[in-house]
Amino acid sequence: MSVLVAGAGPTGLIAAKALADRGHEVLLIDKAAAVGGMSASFEIAGQRVDFGSHRLHGRADPELLSELRELLGEDLQRRDRNGRIRLLGRWVAFPLQIGDLLRGLPRWFAVRAALDAALSPFRRAKGSNFAQDVRAGLGPTVFNAFYAPYAKKLWGVPAEEIDASMAKRRVSAGGPLEILRRLVSVRSEEGKSFYYPRFGYGQIIDAIADSATRSGVEICLSTRLDGLTCSDDGVDAVLCGPNGSETRRFSTCVSTVAVQHLVDAAMPTAPSEVVDAASRLDHRGMLLVYLVIPRPQYTPFDAHYFPGQDTVVARLSEPKNYRDGDDPAESTVLCAEIPCDEGGDLWEMNSESLGGLVSRQLVEQGLPVTGHVGTEVRRLPSVYPKYRHGYQADLDCIETWVNEQPRLVTVGRLGLFVPDNLHHVIEMGNAVARVINSDGHIDRQAWRLRREEFRSNVVED
């Protein structure tokens, strides 16, 4: 029997290839018409663009970087980071630099932040929510200026309603001294640079997919997992593809689809408490608004970050600035990321209205007039996992049920309900392949240890 891998994003592709290399027969499915999920690239106005701002971080595992260099050759380019943050009405370089912080922000901010650092040993222990945790670690000045508004923008709820575990996922500096350490270390090559392919971020995905195919993986697109029944000796999966539905038997199922969708597929046999837990897990969506600008370059920066509530845009990127590529000389494309809930007012706006809104707000933030001549919009319903209070109990309930299935394992951003980076999820894909034995059984002890390691991943923007 073969192994079913559900979901052809980065995790699924890597897991499928690694399983095939270990001698398994592998079927990889995805409901989309192309591989890669949010890590794919596509074309607008003759330019390759991504689903938002993506980069392969310099802190990625050296072995992974070596493998990707082997796949992409010179097309995998090392680039210096060149972003900035709109903070307190001013621009501050990103990654953060001490000199720019001191020169670029109001004096009162520097004084208060310094006072927070001096008082940090006397603050109360970290709390039970994101707000309390970040305040305790970084102080109220940095929290109020950056993390409080940015949390509300990304997740749509006040920071006090977000579980403290999100601070561990998104705030890598645990206190003022750690911030100083990271500000100094940013001078290192791994801190100030990143990797990006010549033909868009999705070139990484395409190369992995080609490699998986060469390893013998069968890839079926426009095919979704409609049903799943687990037993001690295999799984029966209902696959719905272009030619209709069929039920097939597999030795094992590796699921990288959203954990909520996996539970839906197993609805007839999943316990009611698991179904209820899955119904309470949710993601925040995102609108990607692409503006076609009729000039060679909009700004020299690769990304702008907007934590404030005075614009709906959270980040603006210019893909052309991420690479030395074969882009049209006379035009560029901007990508504005707007976090929002599926079905809300912003979500339902048409492309022309969204383009006008973004263009006006960029000018209000001190950026040039876009003069855009075209707008395209992509709607992503599941981007930011909402770590509301109580989410961990629901996730634990689902994971306990999954771990009771001898032939089922979940992994990846959606499968584990995490916001991790590409290098994290590629590591997950390789790891899950190594815990599936030749007979299809899953080494649960080995997987539990790796799962615990993944809980310490910190997201880098």
ChimeraX attribute file (.defattr): number of C-alpha atoms within 10 A of each C-alpha:
attribute: neighborCount
match mode: 1-to-1
recipient: residues
	/A:1	14
	/A:2	17
	/A:3	25
	/A:4	26
	/A:5	28
	/A:6	24
	/A:7	30
	/A:8	28
	/A:9	28
	/A:10	31
	/A:11	29
	/A:12	32
	/A:13	32
	/A:14	26
	/A:15	31
	/A:16	36
	/A:17	27
	/A:18	22
	/A:19	28
	/A:20	23
	/A:21	17
	/A:22	15
	/A:23	11
	/A:24	23
	/A:25	19
	/A:26	27
	/A:27	19
	/A:28	24
	/A:29	26
	/A:30	25
	/A:31	20
	/A:32	16
	/A:33	11
	/A:34	15
	/A:35	28
	/A:36	25
	/A:37	19
	/A:38	17
	/A:39	22
	/A:40	21
	/A:41	24
	/A:42	14
	/A:43	10
	/A:44	17
	/A:45	16
	/A:46	13
	/A:47	21
	/A:48	21
	/A:49	25
	/A:50	22
	/A:51	23
	/A:52	25
	/A:53	20
	/A:54	22
	/A:55	22
	/A:56	20
	/A:57	22
	/A:58	19
	/A:59	15
	/A:60	17
	/A:61	12
	/A:62	10
	/A:63	9
	/A:64	13
	/A:65	18
	/A:66	12
	/A:67	12
	/A:68	15
	/A:69	16
	/A:70	11
	/A:71	18
	/A:72	18
	/A:73	12
	/A:74	11
	/A:75	19
	/A:76	23
	/A:77	18
	/A:78	18
	/A:79	18
	/A:80	15
	/A:81	21
	/A:82	17
	/A:83	19
	/A:84	20
	/A:85	20
	/A:86	18
	/A:87	16
	/A:88	15
	/A:89	12
	/A:90	13
	/A:91	20
	/A:92	23
	/A:93	19
	/A:94	18
	/A:95	18
	/A:96	19
	/A:97	17
	/A:98	13
	/A:99	11
	/A:100	13
	/A:101	16
	/A:102	14
	/A:103	11
	/A:104	16
	/A:105	16
	/A:106	13
	/A:107	12
	/A:108	10
	/A:109	16
	/A:110	17
	/A:111	13
	/A:112	15
	/A:113	19
	/A:114	15
	/A:115	13
	/A:116	23
	/A:117	17
	/A:118	13
	/A:119	12
	/A:120	19
	/A:121	12
	/A:122	9
	/A:123	12
	/A:124	12
	/A:125	13
	/A:126	15
	/A:127	14
	/A:128	15
	/A:129	20
	/A:130	29
	/A:131	25
	/A:132	22
	/A:133	26
	/A:134	27
	/A:135	24
	/A:136	22
	/A:137	27
	/A:138	23
	/A:139	24
	/A:140	19
	/A:141	19
	/A:142	19
	/A:143	22
	/A:144	14
	/A:145	15
	/A:146	18
	/A:147	24
	/A:148	23
	/A:149	20
	/A:150	21
	/A:151	23
	/A:152	19
	/A:153	23
	/A:154	22
	/A:155	23
	/A:156	18
	/A:157	15
	/A:158	15
	/A:159	26
	/A:160	18
	/A:161	19
	/A:162	25
	/A:163	23
	/A:164	22
	/A:165	18
	/A:166	24
	/A:167	22
	/A:168	19
	/A:169	17
	/A:170	18
	/A:171	19
	/A:172	15
	/A:173	19
	/A:174	15
	/A:175	20
	/A:176	20
	/A:177	15
	/A:178	14
	/A:179	18
	/A:180	15
	/A:181	12
	/A:182	18
	/A:183	17
	/A:184	14
	/A:185	14
	/A:186	16
	/A:187	13
	/A:188	11
	/A:189	13
	/A:190	14
	/A:191	18
	/A:192	19
	/A:193	21
	/A:194	20
	/A:195	22
	/A:196	23
	/A:197	24
	/A:198	22
	/A:199	21
	/A:200	27
	/A:201	29
	/A:202	26
	/A:203	22
	/A:204	25
	/A:205	22
	/A:206	21
	/A:207	14
	/A:208	22
	/A:209	24
	/A:210	14
	/A:211	16
	/A:212	24
	/A:213	16
	/A:214	13
	/A:215	19
	/A:216	18
	/A:217	25
	/A:218	18
	/A:219	19
	/A:220	19
	/A:221	18
	/A:222	14
	/A:223	22
	/A:224	21
	/A:225	23
	/A:226	19
	/A:227	19
	/A:228	24
	/A:229	18
	/A:230	23
	/A:231	13
	/A:232	10
	/A:233	14
	/A:234	22
	/A:235	22
	/A:236	18
	/A:237	21
	/A:238	18
	/A:239	18
	/A:240	18
	/A:241	18
	/A:242	10
	/A:243	7
	/A:244	8
	/A:245	14
	/A:246	11
	/A:247	13
	/A:248	14
	/A:249	19
	/A:250	22
	/A:251	24
	/A:252	29
	/A:253	26
	/A:254	24
	/A:255	25
	/A:256	27
	/A:257	26
	/A:258	23
	/A:259	24
	/A:260	22
	/A:261	18
	/A:262	22
	/A:263	24
	/A:264	20
	/A:265	19
	/A:266	18
	/A:267	17
	/A:268	12
	/A:269	13
	/A:270	19
	/A:271	13
	/A:272	11
	/A:273	13
	/A:274	22
	/A:275	19
	/A:276	15
	/A:277	20
	/A:278	22
	/A:279	14
	/A:280	14
	/A:281	20
	/A:282	19
	/A:283	19
	/A:284	18
	/A:285	22
	/A:286	26
	/A:287	25
	/A:288	23
	/A:289	24
	/A:290	28
	/A:291	27
	/A:292	21
	/A:293	21
	/A:294	17
	/A:295	15
	/A:296	14
	/A:297	17
	/A:298	19
	/A:299	13
	/A:300	11
	/A:301	19
	/A:302	20
	/A:303	23
	/A:304	24
	/A:305	21
	/A:306	23
	/A:307	25
	/A:308	22
	/A:309	13
	/A:310	11
	/A:311	17
	/A:312	21
	/A:313	26
	/A:314	19
	/A:315	20
	/A:316	25
	/A:317	25
	/A:318	25
	/A:319	24
	/A:320	27
	/A:321	19
	/A:322	27
	/A:323	21
	/A:324	14
	/A:325	16
	/A:326	12
	/A:327	18
	/A:328	13
	/A:329	10
	/A:330	10
	/A:331	18
	/A:332	24
	/A:333	27
	/A:334	25
	/A:335	27
	/A:336	29
	/A:337	23
	/A:338	25
	/A:339	26
	/A:340	25
	/A:341	19
	/A:342	18
	/A:343	11
	/A:344	9
	/A:345	9
	/A:346	17
	/A:347	19
	/A:348	11
	/A:349	12
	/A:350	12
	/A:351	16
	/A:352	13
	/A:353	12
	/A:354	24
	/A:355	23
	/A:356	14
	/A:357	14
	/A:358	23
	/A:359	19
	/A:360	16
	/A:361	16
	/A:362	19
	/A:363	12
	/A:364	13
	/A:365	15
	/A:366	12
	/A:367	14
	/A:368	13
	/A:369	14
	/A:370	20
	/A:371	12
	/A:372	19
	/A:373	10
	/A:374	16
	/A:375	21
	/A:376	17
	/A:377	17
	/A:378	14
	/A:379	16
	/A:380	19
	/A:381	18
	/A:382	17
	/A:383	21
	/A:384	20
	/A:385	21
	/A:386	24
	/A:387	22
	/A:388	22
	/A:389	16
	/A:390	13
	/A:391	20
	/A:392	16
	/A:393	11
	/A:394	19
	/A:395	20
	/A:396	13
	/A:397	17
	/A:398	22
	/A:399	17
	/A:400	12
	/A:401	16
	/A:402	20
	/A:403	16
	/A:404	12
	/A:405	18
	/A:406	21
	/A:407	24
	/A:408	25
	/A:409	23
	/A:410	23
	/A:411	24
	/A:412	29
	/A:413	25
	/A:414	25
	/A:415	21
	/A:416	21
	/A:417	24
	/A:418	22
	/A:419	22
	/A:420	20
	/A:421	19
	/A:422	20
	/A:423	19
	/A:424	19
	/A:425	23
	/A:426	19
	/A:427	19
	/A:428	23
	/A:429	24
	/A:430	19
	/A:431	20
	/A:432	27
	/A:433	22
	/A:434	18
	/A:435	20
	/A:436	24
	/A:437	14
	/A:438	13
	/A:439	11
	/A:440	21
	/A:441	18
	/A:442	22
	/A:443	15
	/A:444	15
	/A:445	10
	/A:446	14
	/A:447	19
	/A:448	13
	/A:449	10
	/A:450	15
	/A:451	16
	/A:452	10
	/A:453	10
	/A:454	17
	/A:455	14
	/A:456	10
	/A:457	17
	/A:458	19
	/A:459	17
	/A:460	15
	/A:461	12
